[in-house]
Amino acid sequence: MTAPIPRDIPDLPALPGMPAPFPSYVPATAVLPPVRRPLVAVFRLLIALAALTAVTLELLHAGPAKALSHFTIQSGILLALVMIASAGRAWTAQHPVSGALTGTALLYVLIAGAVHHTLLANGAPLLSLTGGPTTGTATQTAAQMPWQTLAHHTLHTAIPLAALVDWLLLSPPGRLHLRQAAAWLLYPLAYLAFSLARGTLLDPGTPARYLYPFLDVDQHGYKGVLGNALLLGLCCYALAVLLVGLDHARPNPIRHRGKTGFRLQPPVG
């Protein structure tokens, strides 16, 4: 007859000379449930509302076909959709939206804002997003077209800054990876092909035949346009790498309370 198995087995002493086991890292999402963040949800909804309002004003001013052809409009719509989804997750205490998706939307609005402020504005008279350069000073233009000016500054300045603040201060870090940086450039590359094909199909002399002056084949030729696109692509890749590095260097703004007995690491995804 066998002896009964004891309910509690005492801990066995460690064998001499055996190395200590490595600490076990457990993702925070596996131990700590997400917490409702209503203020974060409201902030993200405001960002989405501002982006959609600015996009709507541009659609009404220039028409859907022309306005939707611009990279700024497309990136603004993508950011608005991501912000709406992120706001819903924060309001209902669900896990955050994929870091790859939020990083994609952030990168594209930053590219749109940076291209405008470095290549298009030049400190000259205010440029209209869908109507080409405007005449007169910026003050006169604002008086003539206040709603278009508001949409212009919202899409190129306010939205990129708000998205960056949300990412830096309200999102968990360590979710971006270097391998994603090259994949993020596929959409700008597809947009380049679209812009050149659009300009080829339109009749010469059509207003805004090429959507951006540095992509104007009539002015620079295909060799010059491809050179501009290559230089811009390298800058975009550098910005993507900078975001990945910053994502792994910044502290975690989301602090979970309570002890779990595990050593936690930020969620990946």
N, C-alpha and C positions, 0 to 999 in steps of 0.2 A: 504493500500500500504506500502510495507516494504521499509525501508531506504536502500540506496546502501551501499555495503560493502566498507569501506575505503581501499585505495590502500596500505597504510602503517599503521600498528597497532603499537602504541607506546608500549615500553617495560613496563611491569607491575612491580611494586615494589616488592621486595622480602618480603615474609611473615615473620614476626618476629618469632624467635624460631625455624625456619626450618634449618636443617643442610645444609651446602654447598655441592653441588654435587662433586663427586670424579672426578679428572682430567681424561680426555679421552685419551687413548694411541692409536695411529694409526700407523700401520706398515709403515716403510719408503717406502716399495715397492708399497704401495697403493697411495702414494702422489707424490713421486719423481721418475721420470723415470730413468732407468739406464743410465750411461754415457759411451761412448766409451773409452776404455783403450788400445790403440794399443801397448804401451810398455809392458804392462802386458801380452797381447796376444803373443807377440814375445818371452818373457821370458818363458812362458809356452810351446810354441812350441819348444823352444830349449831343455827344459827338456824332452819333449816327444821324440824328435829326438835323444837325448843322450841315453835314455832308449831303444829305438828301435834299435839303432846301437849296443849297448852292447848285447842285446838279440840276434841280428842277428849273431854277432861274435861267441857267444856261440853255436848257432844252427849249424853254419858251422863247428865248432871245434868238437862237440860231437855228432851231429846228432839230428834231431828233437825229436825223442822218448825219448832219455836220457835227453836232456836239458830241455824239457818242463815238465819233472817230478819234477823239482826242484821248491821249494817254491819261491826262489828268482826270477826265470824267470817268474813265473806266476804273482807274485806281480808287477814286472817291466812292464809286458804287461798291466795289469790293470791300473797302474798309467799312462802309456803313453796314453791310451784311454781316461782316465778322463782329462788329461791335454789338449788333442786335443779338447775335447768338451768344456772345460773351456776357452781355447783360442778363440774358435769361439764365445762363448757368450761375452767375453770381447771385441772382435773386432767389433761385430755387435750391441753392446749396448743392450744386452738382459739380463734377470735376470740370476744370477749365477747358476751353477750346484748345485744340492741338497747337503746340508751340510752333510747328511748321506753318500752319495757316496764319496765325497772328503775325509771325515774322514776315511772311510773304506780303500781307497787306501793309504792314508798317514800312517795309523796304520800298514798295511801289509808291506810296504817298511821299516818302522822303525823296525818292528820285524825282518825282514830279515837281516838288517844291524846290529842290536844289537846282534842277535844270532851269526852271523859270528864273530864279534869283541870280544865277551865275551866267546864263547864256542868253536869256531873253530880255530881262528887265534893263540891265546895264545902266541903271540909274537914270534912264531916259524917260520920256513921257510914258504914262501908264499904258500897258498893253492889254488889249482885250483878248480873252482866251479864245473866243470863237469868231471874233470879227477883225483880227489883224490889229496893227498899230492904230492908235487913236491920235487925233490931233489935239494940240493945246497942251496945257500943263495938267498935272495930275489933279490939281484942285478943280480946274474947269471941267475935266472929265468926270470927276466925282459928282459935280453939280448937275451935269447933263444926264448921267446914267447911274444913279445911286445904287440901284438894286444890282446892276451888273458889276459895279465896283465892289459891292459887298460880297457877291458870289466869288469874284476874282480873288480877293484877299482871303476869304474863307478857305477856298480850295488850295491855295498855294502857300499859305502861312499858318492860319489857325488850325486847320485839320492836321497837318503834319506835326505841329508842336503838341497838340492835344494827344495824338496817338503816341508820340514819343513819351510824354509824361505818364500816360496810362501804362505803357510797357515798362518804364523804369520803376515806377512807384507802386503799381497795383497788380503786377503780374509776377508769378514765381520765376526765378532765374534757372539757368542751366538746362533749358529745353531746346536750344538751337544747336546745330551741329555743322561742322565745316563742310561736310558733303552736301548739305542743302544749298550752299552758296551758288554752286554752278547750276543747279536745277532752277533756282530762282531767275536765272538769266534767260531761260527758254521763252518766257512770255515776252520780255522786251525784244528778243530776237524775232519772234513771230510778229510783233508789232512793227518792227522795221520792215519785214517783208510785206506786210499789209500796207504800210504807208507808201512804199515804192510802187507796189502794184496799183494802188489807188491813183497815184499821180500819173502812172503810165496810161491808165484807162480813161482818165478825164482829158477833155480837149485842151490843147495849149491855150493859155490865156484865161482859163477858168480861175476865178478868185479862190485863194487858199487851196490851190491844186496840191501843193505839198504842205502838210500841216505845220511843219516846223522849218525855220530857215536853214538850219544846219543839215536838213535832209532834202533840200531843194536841188534836184538834179540839173535843172536848167541853169542854175547859178554856179554850182560846184562841179557838175559832172558826176558820173557814177564813181569814179576813182576818189574824188574828194568826199563824196557822201559816205562811201564805205570807210574811208579813213576817219571821218568824224564819228561814225558809228562804232568803229573799233576803239577809239580813244574813250568815248562815252561808256562803252561796255566795260572797259578796264576800270574806269572810275566806279561804275555800279558794282562790279565784283569786289573792289576794295571796300566799298561801303557795306556790302553784305558780310565780308570777313570781319569788318570792324564791329558790326552788330553781334556776330557770333562770339567774338572775343569779349565784348562788353557784357554779353549775357552770362558768361561764365565767371566774370570778375566782379559783377555787382552783388551786393548783399541781398538776402531774401527779405523783401518788404512784408511778406505774409508770415506772421508769427503764430504758431499753434501753441495753445496752452495745454498744460497737463503732461505728465510723464507716462511713457509707455513701456519702459524697460528695454527699448530697442534704440539703436543708433540710426537716425533717420537721414535720408538723403533726398534732395528735391526730386519731384517727379520728372520723368523723361517722356517726351512725346510732343 
